[in-house]
Amino acid sequence: SRMTVDGLNIGNPPGGGQPPTYVADVGNAQEVSFTASGGLGESETAGLVMNLVPKTGGNRNSGAFYFSATGEPLESDNFTDAIKAAGLQVPTPINKVYDLNGSFGGPIKQDTVWYFLNARTQGSTRTIANIFYNNNAGDPTKWTYSPDVSRPQFTDRTWENGSARVTWQATPRNKIGGFWDEQVVCRACEGTTYGITDPARMSPEAGGLSQYKPLRVTQLTWSAPATSRLLLDAGFGTTYYGWGNFERDPNPTHDMIRVSEQCSAGCAANGNIPGLVYRSQDYASDYTGAYTWKASASYVTGAMSMKFGYLGTHFTDDRIWYTNSQNLTFRVNNGVPNLLTQSVSPWVNNARARWHALYAQEQWSVGRLTLQGALRFDIASSWFPEQQLGPSRFLPTPIKFEETKGVD
């Protein structure tokens, strides 16, 4: 599937161009359309395409405000004795959910330049079952997990974004638009989100926040109806974001060795949780960007429409993975060490990709019959820029990789 804003793809390079964790502000959209089929030449894949056109403002100043919230006091509780007997130690309520949104728009110059502004914050918090904070967290002299049953682990998610759009009617036929949307996911979260999915078990001090900071979408577009039937348009857009398991700030576990509990025959002396990871956080610094440009000419009559266009995209994907400063992970069985893992940290993995496309498409309708057809030519390439591993504790002599071609 694809998500576009004003016809420009909001791409996710690690996901092959599908949408990233971008919150589309449909409440402040001028238009939202879905194309399930018939994308023809201007879509490089089959499947659903969602296009969102943000509001442009107008000749009258106006605004809107929205707020909603709920929490534990409004929830019922089904934490029965039968559920307790099955092993659930604490309930897992949604502690809070909220959404606050405000927007405002109007003229900068009547009939010529307009603006539209929007800001939004939303979030949720919920408890995680049967995982608790570690009494020994941050203590370099302690090597076991001691659960604090009064402090269950929780996950919290926040989404914050602000956007601005300026539209300029430069001439009666030429319209230019600029759009900026800045989003942050989990800027100030405190719970654990990264690494908590089954079967992994992770003590809070070893888990991360799964943040997106920043998540930035910028666009510049131009359109011109050359005649009553011919429309010309072009645009350039970027999607840039940092993602994944960033290091906590502060991170008291930075210099501590990471530990995982094997629990092959029970682990009563170490938390009774098979596969538990604790004591130190692994983290990453991942940044990716999608840069898209387009140009097209559309010719439309009552029964027939034709479109000719060009599309281009450049992808960047830079990833660096880190472990603790000791570059070590210990495995224990009921608290007794039986295996160690040495890591090369930081571990660098950077990639690039680019594609270009030319297309021509036509749609013709007669009564209830519609005929569609298209021709499209794509050319794509990928490569890996020069990168280096080490020097680090267990790789004192660095390994350098020259730029390498990928797929053509």
Disulfide bonds with the S-S distance in Angstrom:
Cys186-Cys189 1.97
Cys263-Cys267 2.14
